[in-house]
Amino acid sequence: MNERHKAGIFLSFFFVNQPEKIDAVSVPEFSRKICCFDFVMHEIERFSMKRILITGACGLVGSDLVLALQEKHGAENVIALDFQTACKTFRGIFEQADVCDSERLRAVVRQYDIGQIYHLAGLLSVGSEKNPDRAWTVNLGGLKNVLDIAKEADIQVFWPSSIGVYGKTTPHVNVPQHASFEPNTMYGVTKVSGELLCQYYWHRYGVDVRSLRYPGLNGYKAAPGDGTTEYAIHIFYGLIRENRYECFLRADSRLPMMYMDDAIRGTIALMEAPAEKITIRTSYNFTAVSFTPEELVAEIRKISPDFEIIYKPDDRQQIADSWAQTIDDSRAREDWNWQEEFDLPKMTQALYQGIKERLENV
Ligand SMILES: NC(=O)c1ccc[n+]([C@@H]2O[C@H](COP(=O)([O-])OP(=O)(O)OC[C@H]3O[C@@H](n4cnc5c(N)ncnc54)[C@H](O)[C@@H]3O)[C@@H](O)[C@H]2O)c1
């Protein structure tokens, strides 16, 4: 039992014996005892839970995931880690570290008594093609460090794979959970290898590692990176700044996508699902909506009818062409009840509002 557990138990006894101490919540008399019980249970949970580490916390996914987990478990239970410095608006516990430095990572895990790691740090598709050696080192070396530490300290791990695992030999429409995966990008190579590594650590060492093949994720709380699907975020910056956008993909490039709130909800749901429900230990197919740039433009023109789009496909078109257009994620839906909430019109509105507010506050 550590100091935090002891503090939690002390606090519980204190409030159970003195319910009047929770006057601050100002509830009617008759419900005070019930409220006291809930409050105490909540405090026990907060004080006795092991903490959560999120690597790559400053990135597009990390920025949203940190906020969601802070809200759910309390800011004191969430440790954000990145090799960048935290952004000015960040509130919470932050550690600057490189996931390739296993000793530093191990020290952070010990210092905060970590029970769960969401390992998001890595290079995306375009960055990986620019620097394949670095992609190999960070995407796979970092993952192996996390899995080794998880094995030693009985830590549950989430690691995102990607639609980047799909390649030319994968069916492009309604990709099944199990198919041929022969990606021709370094990003895809690290994701296929990473999936197998996760499954190996589960079978060989019992590490409770869970994974999703994220489609293109569209959020606004961090600046978009250099992923191939991220045209679908950059386009809103173009819309708001100059009512035009030069798209690096063809008008008809259909790709699987998801609004960030759905991705975060799905990620946390997967981690909270009972272990016996998890039948896939490589990575689950996971999707919400598939659309093309021209379908997105049609939605955007409901906001701004004279929005101008110019299509100038570049190297990223080849990457997009090698990926799937639609995905069969029925295993995720059957195993742990995955269900998206955002379709294309709802996502378009949410991104427009979010990016507009972000740009107004810069
Ligand atoms: N964004 C998407 O659409 C998408 C789709 C599929 C999969 N994914 C996966 O989700 C994860 C997160 O993606 P994202 O969009 O947030 O990426 P991002 O590029 O926005 O963020 C990655 C973060 O990792 C950090 N990082 C990189 N190398 C590091 C290192 N060595 N040590 C510590 N931190 C390091 C970066 O500073 C950055 O803040 C990645 O594994 C990515 O492959 C993302």
The ligand as an ORCA input file, in Angstrom:
! r2SCAN-3c Opt
* xyz 0 1
  N      -3.907     11.431    -36.394
  C      -4.369     10.402    -37.095
  O      -5.220     10.567    -37.996
  C      -3.888      9.004    -36.811
  C      -4.370      7.945    -37.599
  C      -3.898      6.659    -37.367
  C      -3.025      6.433    -36.320
  N      -2.571      7.468    -35.568
  C      -1.594      7.170    -34.523
  O      -1.936      7.838    -33.314
  C      -0.745      8.236    -32.632
  C      -0.821      9.721    -32.337
  O      -1.040     10.413    -33.551
  P      -1.181     12.016    -33.601
  O      -2.023     12.338    -34.762
  O      -1.538     12.551    -32.269
  O       0.315     12.401    -33.969
  P       1.051     13.801    -33.762
  O       2.167     13.855    -34.722
  O       0.063     14.913    -33.734
  O       1.621     13.641    -32.280
  C       2.658     12.738    -31.955
  C       3.325     13.284    -30.702
  O       4.383     12.377    -30.366
  C       5.479     13.159    -29.947
  N       6.689     12.381    -30.133
  C       7.250     12.006    -31.317
  N       8.372     11.327    -31.090
  C       8.515     11.240    -29.743
  C       9.482     10.651    -28.902
  N      10.543     10.011    -29.395
  N       9.316     10.743    -27.555
  C       8.255     11.399    -27.040
  N       7.319     12.005    -27.794
  C       7.446     11.922    -29.122
  C       5.441     14.417    -30.804
  O       6.158     15.482    -30.190
  C       3.937     14.665    -30.905
  O       3.506     15.543    -29.907
  C       0.421      7.830    -33.540
  O       0.906      6.582    -33.126
  C      -0.221      7.688    -34.905
  O       0.460      6.782    -35.720
  C      -2.992      8.752    -35.790
*
